[in-house]
């Protein structure tokens, strides 16, 4: 069998030093950018004091009620996300999700986990949905139900990374459809990166319209400086 060396690397993904069968060596693991202590509990952007809401969430509350982020989206975490998303570095699953699993030991659990849907055309192009892999891993770790067919991406959209904040907000309008299987459920959306929050906002709106009682967001990385 030749699959084990591919899935379980002995060298660090970032520096190639010996990682003792982990994805990262201890030095690179310690360099990962943690989230600040003072965050808006809804959108996870920095605020002046822990627990207070940011001005944006006060003025325009989003359709989701809480965001948990494992890391800040900056170097070298951005390289790991890219490697996982585009280059099949599945050995990073534990590293990318471990802070979420730890944080959720102290928070109420949702009824189910739902990965950010990927349009069928993009799925054929990439070969896999990175959000689904993250959600599957978290569902196993936390022993929570996983919803894989409750929401669909109904139209292809431009890559969010290439758009301005205003374009991101418009790009996802009407892009999701959710069915009645979410009715009455508290659902956690799982995705790799949250930048402007437009993707999770539009998906959360669709979930609420389909009857979900509450929606929160779990992401590997949160961009703390949005342009």
Secondary structure, 3 states (H helix, E strand, C coil): CCHHHHHCCCECCCCCCECCCCCCCHHHHHCCCCCCCCECCCCCCECCCCCCCCHHHHHCCCCCCCEEEEEECCCCHHHHHHHHHHCCCHHHHHHHHHHHHHHHHHCCCCCEEEECCCCHHHHHHHCCCHHHHHHHHHHHHHCCEEECCCEEECCCCCCHHHCCHHHHHHHCCCCEEECHHHCCCEEEEEEEEECCCHHHHHHHHHHHHCCCCEEEEEEEEECCCCC
